[in-house]
Amino acid sequence: MVLQIFMIVLGLAVLLIAGDLLVRGAVGLATAFKIPALVVSLTIVAFGTSAPELFVSVQAVLAGESGIAIGNIIGSNVANVLLVLGLPAMIYPVSAHVVGLRRHGVIMLLATAVFAGFAYATNIIGQTAGLILIAGIVFYVVFMWVGAVRGAIDDPVISDAAEYAESAGLSAKTVLFLVAGLAGLPFGANLLVHHGGALATDLGVRHELVGLTIVAFGTSLPELATVMAAALHRKSDVAIGGIVGSNIFNIFAVGGAAGLAGTSYFTPTALVLDIPVMIASALLICFAIFTKRDIGRLSGAAMLLAYIGFIVAVAATAGA
């Protein structure tokens, strides 16, 4: 069991490092070919930063571990709201008064509703659902493209490609980053899925537990580190747009890719616990966005306690 845990942690570390290297290498390559920064931000950066979750979910489906794939999507979205926003808010309030964020909040609610609809109506995420979810991410990227081109203000969800660019030309570093990222992502995903499934089997628990806790927490660490750093510099309001965008990509892109790779099933426990918490988390962040209320220290503490409570509840129903 100790070996399984070590390999899971190793897999997470490889995933996170490889994902970052892939984005940096791809951005450097795009810069070398003079691809516009907006295109890079909307495609390479947006999809690349979701690469760890995407590779894990696809690998899990291909390996017959659909519980890990489903748990990864749900757990990441819950962690993004309750943990990634809750913990930094205890340091410095997170402002939800961000221009242009409401429309993204609406799309996040729509994405959550579509995902939940498949869960309760069909109990599976298969190829039909995958195609619909992929169509959703295509619509979302086009939506951001049109808004960014027409708008005079920066979109709060579009990432800055410049922070990932390591070179302005086709250098050895760029190629090395690309190769390392492309090789590391499937390797890390395989380690995590294989040993995560084995650990769940050894413990006799539902396999969603691995995705909801270890995988979701691990893949949320970069966002948590970013928002924590912003909170320490009293600029944590810049993070809420990234969280909303990440949740949309998790459902549409990661869920869609997992659906096209195979069929994932929702367990009864996922229907009565995991998905309702994901829905509640989406409603919570959208309430702050639509009412333009800051997430203060008390709210942050409540969100963190809610996340801990969710993990405890997941552990309590581990064998369900």
C-alpha positions in Angstrom: 0.0 0.0 0.0 2.9 2.3 0.8 4.3 1.7 -2.7 0.9 2.4 -4.3 0.7 5.8 -2.5 4.3 6.7 -3.5 3.6 5.9 -7.1 0.4 7.9 -7.1 2.3 10.9 -5.7 5.0 10.4 -8.3 2.4 10.2 -11.0 0.9 13.5 -9.9 4.3 15.2 -9.8 5.1 14.0 -13.3 1.7 15.1 -14.5 2.0 18.6 -13.1 5.6 19.2 -14.3 4.9 17.7 -17.8 1.7 19.8 -18.2 3.6 23.0 -17.4 6.5 22.0 -19.7 4.1 21.2 -22.5 2.3 24.6 -22.3 5.7 26.5 -22.1 7.1 24.6 -25.1 3.9 25.0 -27.2 3.7 28.7 -26.4 7.4 29.1 -27.3 6.8 27.2 -30.6 3.7 29.3 -31.4 5.7 32.5 -30.7 8.4 31.4 -33.0 5.8 31.1 -35.8 4.3 34.5 -34.9 0.9 33.1 -34.0 -1.2 35.9 -32.4 -1.1 36.0 -28.6 -4.9 35.8 -28.4 -5.0 32.6 -30.4 -2.3 31.1 -28.2 -4.2 32.1 -25.0 -7.5 30.7 -26.3 -6.1 27.4 -27.5 -2.6 26.3 -26.3 -2.7 27.9 -22.8 -6.4 27.2 -22.2 -6.2 23.5 -23.2 -2.7 23.0 -22.0 -3.4 24.0 -18.4 -6.2 21.4 -18.4 -3.9 18.7 -19.8 -3.2 16.8 -16.5 -7.0 16.4 -15.9 -7.6 15.5 -19.5 -4.9 12.8 -19.7 -5.9 11.3 -16.4 -9.6 11.0 -17.4 -8.9 9.6 -20.8 -6.3 7.1 -19.5 -8.7 6.1 -16.7 -11.5 5.4 -19.2 -9.2 3.4 -21.5 -8.0 1.4 -18.5 -11.5 0.6 -17.4 -11.3 2.9 -14.4 -14.3 5.2 -15.2 -14.8 5.9 -11.5 -11.5 7.8 -11.4 -12.4 9.7 -14.6 -15.8 10.8 -13.2 -14.3 11.6 -9.8 -11.5 13.6 -11.3 -13.9 16.0 -13.1 -16.3 16.4 -10.2 -13.6 16.6 -7.5 -11.5 19.1 -9.4 -14.5 21.5 -9.8 -15.4 21.2 -6.2 -11.8 21.7 -5.1 -11.4 24.7 -7.4 -14.3 26.6 -5.6 -14.2 25.5 -2.0 -10.5 25.0 -1.6 -8.7 27.1 -4.2 -10.9 30.1 -3.4 -11.7 29.4 0.2 -8.2 29.1 1.6 -6.8 32.3 0.0 -9.9 34.2 1.0 -8.9 33.6 4.6 -5.7 35.6 3.9 -7.2 38.4 1.8 -10.8 38.8 0.5 -11.4 37.6 -3.1 -13.3 40.2 -5.1 -16.1 38.8 -7.3 -16.6 42.3 -8.8 -14.7 41.5 -12.0 -15.9 43.1 -15.3 -17.1 40.6 -17.9 -17.2 37.6 -15.5 -21.0 37.2 -15.4 -21.3 35.7 -18.9 -18.7 33.1 -18.0 -20.6 32.3 -14.8 -23.7 31.6 -16.9 -21.8 29.2 -19.1 -20.4 27.4 -16.1 -23.9 26.9 -14.8 -25.0 25.7 -18.2 -22.0 23.3 -18.4 -22.7 22.0 -14.9 -26.4 21.5 -15.7 -25.6 19.5 -18.9 -23.1 17.3 -17.1 -25.6 16.7 -14.2 -28.3 16.1 -16.8 -26.4 13.2 -18.4 -25.7 11.8 -14.9 -29.4 11.7 -13.8 -31.0 11.0 -17.2 -28.7 8.4 -18.6 -26.3 7.6 -15.8 -23.3 7.5 -18.2 -20.9 9.7 -20.1 -20.5 8.0 -23.4 -19.8 9.0 -27.0 -23.1 10.9 -27.5 -22.4 12.9 -24.3 -18.8 13.3 -25.3 -19.7 14.8 -28.7 -22.2 17.3 -27.0 -19.6 18.3 -24.4 -16.9 18.8 -27.1 -19.4 20.9 -29.0 -19.7 22.9 -25.8 -16.0 23.6 -25.5 -15.9 24.6 -29.2 -18.7 27.0 -28.6 -17.0 28.4 -25.5 -13.7 29.1 -27.3 -15.5 30.8 -30.2 -17.5 32.7 -27.6 -14.4 34.0 -25.9 -12.7 34.7 -29.3 -15.6 36.9 -30.4 -15.8 38.6 -27.1 -12.1 39.3 -27.0 -11.9 40.6 -30.5 -14.9 42.9 -30.2 -14.4 43.9 -26.6 -12.2 46.8 -25.5 -11.5 45.2 -22.1 -9.5 42.2 -21.2 -11.5 39.0 -20.7 -11.2 37.8 -17.1 -10.9 34.1 -18.1 -8.3 34.4 -20.9 -4.8 33.5 -19.6 -1.8 35.6 -20.4 0.4 33.6 -22.8 3.4 35.8 -22.1 4.0 34.2 -18.7 4.5 30.8 -20.3 6.8 31.8 -23.1 10.4 30.6 -22.5 11.8 31.5 -25.9 11.0 33.7 -28.8 12.3 31.2 -31.4 12.5 27.6 -32.2 15.2 26.7 -29.7 16.5 23.5 -28.2 14.7 24.5 -24.9 11.4 24.8 -26.7 11.7 21.3 -28.3 12.9 19.8 -25.1 9.9 21.2 -23.2 7.5 19.9 -25.9 9.0 16.4 -25.9 9.2 16.2 -22.1 5.6 17.3 -21.8 4.2 15.0 -24.4 6.1 12.0 -22.9 5.5 12.9 -19.3 1.7 13.4 -19.5 0.7 9.9 -20.5 3.4 8.4 -18.3 2.2 10.3 -15.2 -1.4 9.6 -16.1 -0.7 5.9 -16.4 1.1 5.8 -13.1 -1.7 7.6 -11.3 -4.6 5.6 -12.8 -2.9 2.2 -12.5 -1.8 2.6 -8.9 -4.9 4.7 -7.9 -7.2 1.9 -9.1 -5.0 -0.7 -7.3 -5.1 1.3 -4.1 -8.9 1.6 -4.3 -9.2 -2.2 -4.9 -6.8 -3.0 -2.0 -8.8 -0.7 0.4 -12.2 -2.0 -0.9 -13.5 1.4 -1.7 -15.3 2.9 -4.7 -12.8 4.1 -7.3 -14.3 7.5 -7.5 -12.7 8.2 -4.1 -9.3 8.4 -5.8 -10.5 10.9 -8.4 -12.5 12.9 -5.9 -9.6 13.3 -3.4 -6.1 12.5 -4.4 -6.3 13.3 -8.1 -8.6 16.4 -7.7 -6.5 17.8 -5.0 -3.2 17.2 -6.8 -4.3 18.7 -10.1 -5.7 21.7 -8.3 -2.4 22.5 -6.6 -1.1 24.8 -9.4 -4.3 26.9 -9.2 -4.1 26.9 -5.4 -0.5 28.0 -5.4 -1.3 30.8 -7.9 -4.2 32.1 -5.9 -2.4 31.9 -2.6 0.5 34.0 -4.1 -2.1 36.5 -5.4 -3.7 36.7 -2.0 -0.4 37.3 -0.2 0.1 40.2 -2.7 -3.6 41.3 -2.1 -4.5 40.7 -5.8 -6.6 37.5 -5.3 -9.4 39.0 -7.3 -7.6 38.1 -10.5 -8.0 34.4 -9.8 -11.7 34.0 -9.8 -11.9 34.2 -13.6 -9.3 31.5 -14.0 -11.3 29.2 -11.6 -14.5 29.7 -13.6 -12.7 29.0 -16.9 -11.0 25.9 -15.4 -14.3 24.5 -14.3 -15.9 25.0 -17.7 -12.9 23.3 -19.4 -13.1 20.4 -16.9 -16.6 19.7 -17.9 -16.6 20.4 -21.6 -13.1 19.5 -22.7 -12.1 16.8 -20.1 -15.6 15.3 -19.9 -16.0 15.4 -23.6 -12.6 13.7 -24.2 -13.4 11.0 -21.6 -16.8 10.4 -23.3 -15.2 9.9 -26.7 -12.6 7.6 -25.2 -15.2 5.2 -23.8 -18.1 5.0 -21.4 -18.0 6.2 -17.8 -20.7 5.3 -15.3 -22.1 7.2 -12.3 -22.5 5.3 -9.1 -25.5 5.8 -6.8 -23.3 7.6 -4.3 -22.1 10.0 -7.0 -25.7 10.9 -7.8 -26.6 11.6 -4.2 -23.4 13.2 -2.9 -20.7 14.1 -5.4 -22.8 15.8 -8.1 -25.0 17.8 -5.7 -21.9 19.2 -4.1 -20.5 20.1 -7.5 -23.8 21.9 -8.3 -23.8 23.7 -5.0 -20.2 24.8 -5.5 -21.1 26.2 -9.0 -24.1 28.0 -7.5 -22.1 29.4 -4.7 -19.4 31.0 -6.9 -22.1 32.3 -9.3 -24.0 33.9 -6.4 -20.9 35.8 -5.5 -20.3 36.8 -9.1 -23.9 37.9 -9.9 -24.3 39.8 -6.6 -20.7 41.2 -6.8 -20.0 40.2 -3.3 -16.5 39.7 -2.0 -15.5 36.3 -0.6 -14.3 37.4 2.8 -12.5 35.7 5.5 -15.6 34.2 7.2 -16.9 33.0 3.8 -13.5 31.6 3.0 -13.4 29.7 6.3 -16.9 28.3 5.7 -15.9 27.2 2.2 -12.8 25.5 3.5 -14.8 23.7 6.2 -17.3 22.7 3.6 -14.5 21.2 1.5 -13.2 19.3 4.5 -16.7 18.1 5.2 -17.1 16.9 1.6 -13.9 14.9 1.8 -15.0 13.4 5.2 -18.4 12.5 3.6 -16.7 10.9 0.6 -14.4 8.9 2.9 -17.4 7.8 4.9 -19.2 6.5 1.8 -16.0 5.0 0.3 -17.3 1.5 0.2 -20.7 2.5 -1.3 
